[in-house]
Amino acid sequence: MAEITAREVKALRDATGAGMMDAKRALTDAGGDFEAASQLLRERGLAKAATRTDRDNVEGVVALSSNGSRAALVHVKCETDFSAKSDAFIALVGDLADAVLLDGEGAAAGFTGALDDLKLSTKENIEVGRVTLIEAADGNALDTYLHVQDGRGINGVVVEGSGVDAEALHQVALHVAFAKPTALSREEIPAEMVEQERASLLEITRAEGKPEQAWEKIVEGRLSGWYRESVLLEQGLHGDKVPVKDTLGGGEIVRFDQVYLGG
Protein backbone atom coordinates (compact mmCIF):
# COMPACT_ATOMS: atom_id res chain seq x y z
CA MET A 1 0.00 0.00 0.00
CA ALA A 2 1.36 3.41 -0.98
CA GLU A 3 2.29 5.67 1.92
CA ILE A 4 0.17 8.84 1.87
CA THR A 5 2.04 11.93 2.99
CA ALA A 6 0.61 15.03 4.64
CA ARG A 7 1.81 17.07 1.67
CA GLU A 8 -0.21 14.90 -0.74
CA VAL A 9 -3.29 15.20 1.45
CA LYS A 10 -2.93 18.99 1.57
CA ALA A 11 -2.51 19.21 -2.20
CA LEU A 12 -5.69 17.21 -2.77
CA ARG A 13 -7.60 19.28 -0.21
CA ASP A 14 -6.45 22.51 -1.87
CA ALA A 15 -7.50 21.24 -5.30
CA THR A 16 -10.88 19.84 -4.32
CA GLY A 17 -12.00 21.58 -1.14
CA ALA A 18 -12.45 18.19 0.54
CA GLY A 19 -11.95 17.61 4.25
CA MET A 20 -8.68 16.15 5.52
CA MET A 21 -10.03 12.68 6.30
CA ASP A 22 -11.99 12.49 3.06
CA ALA A 23 -8.88 13.46 1.08
CA LYS A 24 -6.67 10.95 2.88
CA ARG A 25 -9.24 8.17 2.42
CA ALA A 26 -9.57 8.91 -1.30
CA LEU A 27 -5.80 8.88 -1.79
CA THR A 28 -5.56 5.59 0.10
CA ASP A 29 -8.35 4.02 -1.95
CA ALA A 30 -6.73 5.29 -5.18
CA GLY A 31 -3.30 3.92 -4.26
CA GLY A 32 -1.84 7.41 -4.08
CA ASP A 33 -2.97 8.38 -7.61
CA PHE A 34 -3.85 12.09 -7.39
CA GLU A 35 -6.20 12.18 -10.41
CA ALA A 36 -8.01 9.01 -9.41
CA ALA A 37 -8.41 10.32 -5.86
CA SER A 38 -9.86 13.58 -7.22
CA GLN A 39 -12.39 11.62 -9.25
CA LEU A 40 -13.31 9.49 -6.24
CA LEU A 41 -13.95 12.61 -4.19
CA ARG A 42 -16.11 14.04 -6.97
CA GLU A 43 -18.18 10.86 -7.27
CA ARG A 44 -18.63 10.57 -3.51
CA GLY A 45 -19.50 14.23 -3.23
CA LEU A 46 -22.16 13.98 -5.94
CA ALA A 47 -23.64 10.96 -4.20
CA LYS A 48 -23.96 13.06 -1.05
CA ALA A 49 -25.35 15.96 -3.09
CA ALA A 50 -28.17 13.73 -4.32
CA THR A 51 -29.43 13.55 -0.74
CA ARG A 52 -29.81 17.35 -0.63
CA THR A 53 -32.45 17.64 -3.35
CA ASP A 54 -35.28 17.98 -0.82
CA ARG A 55 -33.66 20.99 0.85
CA ASP A 56 -35.12 24.42 0.10
CA ASN A 57 -33.22 26.37 -2.53
CA VAL A 58 -35.06 29.68 -2.75
CA GLU A 59 -31.86 31.68 -3.25
CA GLY A 60 -29.86 31.86 -6.47
CA VAL A 61 -29.05 34.07 -9.43
CA VAL A 62 -31.08 35.29 -12.40
CA ALA A 63 -29.10 36.15 -15.54
CA LEU A 64 -30.27 37.86 -18.71
CA SER A 65 -28.49 37.95 -22.06
CA SER A 66 -29.77 39.80 -25.13
CA ASN A 67 -28.65 40.83 -28.60
CA GLY A 68 -31.64 43.02 -29.43
CA SER A 69 -33.83 40.54 -31.27
CA ARG A 70 -33.29 37.58 -28.93
CA ALA A 71 -33.15 37.38 -25.16
CA ALA A 72 -32.32 34.55 -22.76
CA LEU A 73 -33.43 34.34 -19.13
CA VAL A 74 -31.79 31.82 -16.82
CA HIS A 75 -32.36 31.10 -13.13
CA VAL A 76 -30.06 28.83 -11.13
CA LYS A 77 -31.18 28.00 -7.59
CA CYS A 78 -29.16 27.47 -4.43
CA GLU A 79 -29.78 27.43 -0.69
CA THR A 80 -27.96 30.51 0.62
CA ASP A 81 -27.34 34.05 -0.53
CA PHE A 82 -23.70 33.55 0.51
CA SER A 83 -23.24 31.08 -2.35
CA ALA A 84 -25.42 33.07 -4.74
CA LYS A 85 -23.33 36.21 -4.27
CA SER A 86 -20.03 34.47 -4.99
CA ASP A 87 -18.18 35.55 -8.14
CA ALA A 88 -17.96 31.96 -9.38
CA PHE A 89 -21.72 31.38 -9.08
CA ILE A 90 -22.64 34.69 -10.74
CA ALA A 91 -20.16 34.13 -13.57
CA LEU A 92 -21.41 30.61 -14.25
CA VAL A 93 -25.05 31.67 -14.51
CA GLY A 94 -24.04 34.54 -16.80
CA ASP A 95 -22.13 32.12 -19.04
CA LEU A 96 -25.16 29.84 -19.11
CA ALA A 97 -27.42 32.69 -20.24
CA ASP A 98 -24.93 33.66 -22.98
CA ALA A 99 -24.85 30.06 -24.20
CA VAL A 100 -28.66 29.85 -24.31
CA LEU A 101 -28.80 33.10 -26.29
CA LEU A 102 -26.35 31.70 -28.81
CA ASP A 103 -27.40 28.05 -29.06
CA GLY A 104 -30.91 27.77 -27.61
CA GLU A 105 -32.40 26.39 -24.42
CA GLY A 106 -30.72 23.01 -24.91
CA ALA A 107 -27.36 24.65 -24.24
CA ALA A 108 -28.10 24.43 -20.52
CA ALA A 109 -27.37 20.70 -20.65
CA GLY A 110 -23.73 21.48 -21.40
CA PHE A 111 -23.31 23.04 -17.96
CA THR A 112 -24.12 19.91 -15.98
CA GLY A 113 -20.48 19.30 -15.03
CA ALA A 114 -19.91 22.90 -13.92
CA LEU A 115 -23.08 22.80 -11.81
CA ASP A 116 -21.99 19.52 -10.27
CA ASP A 117 -18.70 21.15 -9.28
CA LEU A 118 -20.65 23.96 -7.60
CA LYS A 119 -22.68 21.40 -5.67
CA LEU A 120 -19.46 19.89 -4.41
CA SER A 121 -17.79 23.14 -3.45
CA THR A 122 -20.84 24.71 -1.79
CA LYS A 123 -22.42 21.51 -0.40
CA GLU A 124 -25.82 22.93 -1.35
CA ASN A 125 -28.85 21.84 -3.35
CA ILE A 126 -28.12 23.60 -6.65
CA GLU A 127 -30.28 23.20 -9.72
CA VAL A 128 -31.37 25.03 -12.85
CA GLY A 129 -34.76 26.65 -12.28
CA ARG A 130 -35.95 28.35 -15.47
CA VAL A 131 -34.34 28.58 -18.90
CA THR A 132 -36.18 30.70 -21.46
CA LEU A 133 -35.27 32.00 -24.89
CA ILE A 134 -37.48 34.61 -26.56
CA GLU A 135 -37.00 35.69 -30.17
CA ALA A 136 -38.93 38.68 -31.49
CA ALA A 137 -41.06 38.18 -34.59
CA ASP A 138 -40.15 40.20 -37.67
CA GLY A 139 -41.01 43.86 -37.12
CA ASN A 140 -41.41 43.45 -33.35
CA ALA A 141 -39.12 44.77 -30.64
CA LEU A 142 -37.80 43.39 -27.37
CA ASP A 143 -37.04 45.24 -24.18
CA THR A 144 -35.31 43.69 -21.18
CA TYR A 145 -34.69 44.58 -17.58
CA LEU A 146 -32.60 42.87 -14.92
CA HIS A 147 -32.85 44.00 -11.32
CA VAL A 148 -29.50 43.55 -9.61
CA GLN A 149 -29.03 43.39 -5.85
CA ASP A 150 -25.74 42.84 -4.04
CA GLY A 151 -24.02 42.20 -7.36
CA ARG A 152 -26.33 39.44 -8.60
CA GLY A 153 -29.44 39.42 -10.77
CA ILE A 154 -32.60 38.61 -8.83
CA ASN A 155 -35.44 39.62 -11.19
CA GLY A 156 -35.33 39.46 -14.99
CA VAL A 157 -37.94 40.58 -17.54
CA VAL A 158 -38.32 40.32 -21.30
CA VAL A 159 -41.18 42.08 -23.11
CA GLU A 160 -42.02 41.80 -26.82
CA GLY A 161 -44.01 44.61 -28.41
CA SER A 162 -45.47 45.41 -31.80
CA GLY A 163 -45.85 49.05 -32.81
CA VAL A 164 -44.78 50.28 -29.35
CA ASP A 165 -42.08 52.94 -29.15
CA ALA A 166 -38.89 52.07 -27.32
CA GLU A 167 -39.48 54.22 -24.23
CA ALA A 168 -43.04 52.96 -23.73
CA LEU A 169 -41.87 49.37 -24.09
CA HIS A 170 -39.11 49.93 -21.56
CA GLN A 171 -41.57 51.40 -19.07
CA VAL A 172 -43.69 48.25 -19.43
CA ALA A 173 -40.62 46.09 -18.73
CA LEU A 174 -39.86 48.11 -15.59
CA HIS A 175 -43.50 47.81 -14.52
CA VAL A 176 -43.53 44.03 -14.97
CA ALA A 177 -40.42 43.68 -12.82
CA PHE A 178 -42.12 45.10 -9.76
CA ALA A 179 -45.84 44.42 -10.38
CA LYS A 180 -45.25 40.74 -11.26
CA PRO A 181 -48.37 40.12 -13.39
CA THR A 182 -49.32 36.49 -13.90
CA ALA A 183 -50.88 36.87 -17.37
CA LEU A 184 -50.87 39.23 -20.33
CA SER A 185 -54.66 39.27 -20.75
CA ARG A 186 -57.75 37.80 -19.15
CA GLU A 187 -57.89 35.15 -21.85
CA GLU A 188 -54.58 33.68 -20.65
CA ILE A 189 -55.92 32.89 -17.18
CA PRO A 190 -57.29 29.31 -17.03
CA ALA A 191 -61.09 29.16 -16.74
CA GLU A 192 -60.90 26.90 -13.68
CA MET A 193 -58.76 29.47 -11.86
CA VAL A 194 -61.30 32.19 -12.63
CA GLU A 195 -64.14 30.02 -11.34
CA GLN A 196 -62.23 29.24 -8.15
CA GLU A 197 -61.70 32.94 -7.54
CA ARG A 198 -65.36 33.71 -8.30
CA ALA A 199 -66.50 31.03 -5.84
CA SER A 200 -64.16 32.38 -3.18
CA LEU A 201 -65.41 35.93 -3.69
CA LEU A 202 -69.01 34.72 -3.47
CA GLU A 203 -68.31 33.08 -0.10
CA ILE A 204 -66.71 36.28 1.17
CA THR A 205 -69.67 38.34 -0.01
CA ARG A 206 -72.15 35.98 1.64
CA ALA A 207 -70.23 36.07 4.91
CA GLU A 208 -70.39 39.86 4.90
CA GLY A 209 -74.17 39.69 5.00
CA LYS A 210 -74.73 41.54 1.74
CA PRO A 211 -78.26 41.37 0.24
CA GLU A 212 -78.57 38.27 -1.92
CA GLN A 213 -79.88 40.22 -4.91
CA ALA A 214 -76.62 42.24 -4.92
CA TRP A 215 -74.25 39.28 -4.74
CA GLU A 216 -73.68 38.84 -8.46
CA LYS A 217 -72.89 42.51 -9.05
CA ILE A 218 -70.57 42.68 -6.04
CA VAL A 219 -68.74 39.51 -7.03
CA GLU A 220 -68.23 40.68 -10.62
CA GLY A 221 -66.88 43.99 -9.36
CA ARG A 222 -64.43 42.24 -7.08
CA LEU A 223 -63.46 39.85 -9.85
CA SER A 224 -62.62 42.83 -12.06
CA GLY A 225 -60.36 44.07 -9.26
CA TRP A 226 -58.68 40.66 -9.15
CA TYR A 227 -58.05 40.88 -12.89
CA ARG A 228 -56.50 44.32 -12.44
CA GLU A 229 -54.07 42.85 -9.93
CA SER A 230 -53.14 39.85 -12.09
CA VAL A 231 -53.35 40.90 -15.76
CA LEU A 232 -50.58 43.05 -17.22
CA LEU A 233 -52.72 44.98 -19.71
CA GLU A 234 -55.20 45.94 -16.98
CA GLN A 235 -52.69 46.92 -14.32
CA GLY A 236 -52.05 50.60 -13.76
CA LEU A 237 -48.62 51.42 -15.16
CA HIS A 238 -46.29 51.95 -12.19
CA GLY A 239 -49.33 51.95 -9.92
CA ASP A 240 -51.06 54.86 -11.68
CA LYS A 241 -54.70 54.79 -12.72
CA VAL A 242 -53.93 54.56 -16.44
CA PRO A 243 -53.82 50.86 -17.43
CA VAL A 244 -50.85 49.52 -19.36
CA LYS A 245 -52.98 48.88 -22.47
CA ASP A 246 -53.71 52.61 -22.73
CA THR A 247 -50.03 53.62 -22.69
CA LEU A 248 -48.97 51.75 -25.83
CA GLY A 249 -49.78 54.41 -28.44
CA GLY A 250 -51.91 52.07 -30.50
CA GLY A 251 -49.36 49.25 -30.37
CA GLU A 252 -49.60 45.98 -28.45
CA ILE A 253 -47.65 43.81 -26.06
CA VAL A 254 -47.24 40.44 -27.75
CA ARG A 255 -45.86 38.57 -24.74
CA PHE A 256 -43.68 38.88 -21.69
CA ASP A 257 -41.69 36.57 -19.47
CA GLN A 258 -40.33 37.08 -16.00
CA VAL A 259 -38.01 35.10 -13.75
CA TYR A 260 -37.34 36.12 -10.16
CA LEU A 261 -36.09 34.59 -6.95
CA GLY A 262 -38.89 32.82 -5.13
CA GLY A 263 -41.16 32.97 -8.17
N, C-alpha and C positions, 0 to 999 in steps of 0.2 A: 504493500500500500504506500502510495506517495506521501511524503511528509508535507503537510500544509503549513506554511510559514505565516507569521503575523503580517508580513509585508504583502503576501498574496491575498490574504483575507481583506486587508485594507484597500488594496487596488480594486478588488471586486466590489466592495462596498461603495467606493467612490464612483465606480462606473455604473452601478445599478441602483444605488439607494437602499440596498437590502440591509437588514440588521446583521450584527456580527455573527450570531449563531447560524442564521440562515445562510450567510455567505460561506462560512466554514463548512457547513453540512453539504452545500452544493459542490464545493471544491472537492470534498472527500468523495462524494458520490460520483463525481466526474473524473476521478483519478488525477486531480490537479490540473486538468485541461480548462484554461480560463474561458474559452468560447463556449465549451459545452456546459460549464457551470453557469455562465450567463444565461444560456438558453433554458437550463433547468429552473433557474430563479424566475424567468419570465413565465414559463409554463405553470409553475406552482403559484405564482402571483395571480395569474389569470384565473386559475381554479378558485382561488380565494375570492377574486373579484366577482365571480359568478354568484357568490352567496350574498352579494350586496345589492342585488337588483331590486329587492323589495324596500330598500331604504329611500326616503324622500330625497328627490333631487330637484328642488324648486329654484335653485340658483343656476347660474350659467352665463352664457354670452350670446348675444344676437349680433350677427354680422350682416352687412348689406353691401353688395357689389353691383355696380351698374355701368353701362356704357352708353346710356341715352335711350336706346330702343329696347334693351333687355335689362332685367334686374333680377338678382338672386337674393333671397332671404334665407338665412341659415340660423338655427338655434341649436346649441349644444348644451345639454344640462349637466349640472354637477350638484354636489351637496352643500358646499360652503362658498361664501363670497370670497374667502381667502384664496381658494383655488381659482375661482372665476376671474379674479383681478390679476392673476399672475401673467407676466409677459408671454410665457410659453403658451398658455391656454388661449389668450386673446389672439396671438399670432396664428395659431392653428385654425381657429374658427374663421379668421379672415382669409386664410389660404383656402379653406374649404369653400367659402362663398365665391372666391375668385374662380375656383375650378368649376363650380356649378354654372357660373355665368358663361364660362368658355365651352364646357363640354356637356352641360345638361345635368339634371337631377341625379342621374346615375353615377356622376363623378364622386358622390359622397362615399360610395363603396370603396374607393381607392384609399380612404383615410382610416380604414379599420385598424391597421397596424399602429398608426400614430395615436389613435384614440386608446388602443390597448395599452400603449406605453404610458399614457396619462393616467389610466386607471391604476397602473402599477406604482407610479411615482406619487400619486395623491392618495391612494387607498380609498377612493370614493366611487360611488355609483355614477359613472359618466356614460351618457348615451346621446345620440343625435335625436333631437326633438322634431323640428320641422325643417324641411328642405323644399323651397319653392322657387321656381323660375317662371317669370312673367315676361312675355314678349309682346310688345305693342303691335297691333294690327296696322297695316299701311295707312298712313294719314293720321294716326292717333299719336298721342304723346304720353310719356311716363313722367311722373314726379316721385321722388323718394325722400324719405326722412328717417334718420337714425338718431334716437335720443341716447346720448352717451352720459354715463354716470360713473365717476371714479375710474375713468379711463377705459371702460368697456361698454359696448352697446347693450342696451337693455330693452329697447322698444323700436322695432323697425316697421316702416310702412312703404308700400308701393301703391300708387294710384294711376290708373289708365283713364285718360279723357279723350273725348272727340269734340273738336270745335271749342275747346276751353282754353283761354289764354294762359300763359305760363304762370303768371302771378296768382290767378284764381285757382289753378290746379295745385300750386304749392300750398296755398292756404287750406285747401281741402286735406292735403296730406298732413299738415300740422294739426288740423282739427281731429282727424282720425286717430293720430297718435295718442291724444289725451282723452277723447270722448269714447274711444273703443266701441264703435258700433258693431253689431253682430251680423248685419245684413245690409245690402245696398238698397233694396226696396222691400215693400211688404210682401211682394210675390215670392221672395227668396226665403221667407220664414215658413217652415213646414206647417201644414194645416193643423196637425195634431198639437203642435206647440201653441198655436193660436187658440185652439179650443180649450186646452188646459188652462191658459191664462184667463180666458173668458169665464170658465167655470169657477176659477179661484176668485175672480172679481165679483161674480154673482154671490158667492158665499159671503164675501166681505160686506157687500151691499145689504144682504139679508140681515147679517148680524148687527148692522148699524140701525136696523129698525126703519129703514126707508119704506115709503108706501109701495106696495107691490106693483101698482100701475106705472111707477116711475123706474122700476128696476132696469128695464131694457135700455132706456135712454141713458141712465147713469152708467151702466156697464159699458155701453158703446163709447161714451165719453172718456171713461177711464182706459178703455182699450186703445183709443186714439193716443192718449198720453203715453201708454206703454210703447206704442209704435214710435212715438217721437223720441223715446229714450233709446230704442234699439236700432232704428233704421237710419242709415247715413243720410239719405236724401231728405228726411223729415227732421233731422236734428237741426237746432239753431247753430249756425256757424260760430264757433268759439263761444258758445253759450248765449249768443244774441237771439233776438226773436226771429230774424230772417232765416228761413230754412236753407240748407245747403243747395237744394235744387233751384232756388231763386237767385243764386249768386254765380251761376255758370254762364251768363251772357248768351243764353240760347243753345249752349253746348250740352254735353252729357257726360256723366261719369260712367264708364263702361264696366269697370270692376275695381276692386281694391283688395289688398291682402295686408294682414298685420300679424306680426309675431312679437310677443313680449314675454318677459319672465313671469311665470305664474299663470299664463294664459292658456 
